[in-house]
Amino acid sequence: MANARCDDDLTCARAKLLADDALGCVACRGGETLTGTGRGVRPLLVWLAEGRRLDGFAAADRVVGKGAALLYVRLGVRSVWSAVMSEAGLSALQANGIGASYGSLVPVIENRARTGMCPIERSVADIDDPAAAEPAIRAAVARLMAARA
């Protein structure tokens, strides 16, 4: 697929994501491909920190909860496919006019220990404004990193 011409950006992004386990997300637009590595929302936060815009891109991701969905809104994508998507993530994408599809829809994204809600999804549970979501997510990531240190 790497050298094949894709007629559909979302199909391309999904195929490239599923073909490489090292990728966390892939965004495609008219033959241009951006890849993000790392777990969770890290690649999206990196793109935002770089000032990158993904206007017109279609994105594929492994897991999209409400936090990731609101970051995709900030980035400006037009559509998102995720292997696993939370109901709140789906609602956030749809509320912002972004096409959304998924392999599996779940009530919530669980934390890695599967003992409760993902801390990133929890950090934006009461936030619908994508601009307000980014600092809340960055604060949650900082708390997680501090707890591991």
Beta strands, then each sheet from edge to edge (+ up, - down):
strand 1: 23-29
strand 2: 32-37
strand 3: 58-64
strand 4: 79-86
strand 5: 99-106
sheet 1: 2+ 1- 3+ 4+ 5+
end
